[in-house]
Amino acid sequence: MYVEFQQLPAHARVWIYQANRAFNEQENNFVQSYLKQAVQDWNAHGAPLAGSFQIRYNQIIVIAVDEKHNAASGCSIDASTGWFKDLAFQLGIDFFDRSVALVQEDSLTLFPLLSVKQAVAAGQISSESFIATPQVNDLADFKANWPSKAKDSWLKKYFVAASV
């Protein structure tokens, strides 16, 4: 059962999917239509899930579900993963991209994982840079801490001052 994203409670469970490129307007409209229907029909063992989604930066999709209504099961989570496999096939977009997403204004710059250390050394990513982190605890955490400053994310290891 689809509900408006802003109506979900703070304890809602969240999954974040990052595409390897931004959507154009037509793709964005297609993704919204596709996901609205998918979330509307989403269930766990026949029990409807109260869920929603949000598209951020035309490249990141946030899925959320109120598990106090009905809990997501392994099968229902697999079903949601299947949505992104289907969208990937239909649009030629990789939704399982593992690049680090640097937030710049209203868009993202992606850095492959293996080049993050070099990007930090080159000053392309600073401790104060905002990063679209791929995991949050719940919707409250997402709303309060996403995107995160690099120094507050798993990238903090690159900003530790050397001791003398």
Protein Blocks (a to p, Z undefined) as FASTA:
>chain_A
ZZdfklpcfklccdddddfbdcdfklmmmmmmmmmmmmmmgceehiacddddddehhlac
cddddfklpccdfklmmmmmmmmmmmmmmnopafkbcbdcddehjaccdddfklmmmmmm
nopacfkbccddfbdfblmlmmmmpccdfklmmklmmmcccdZZ
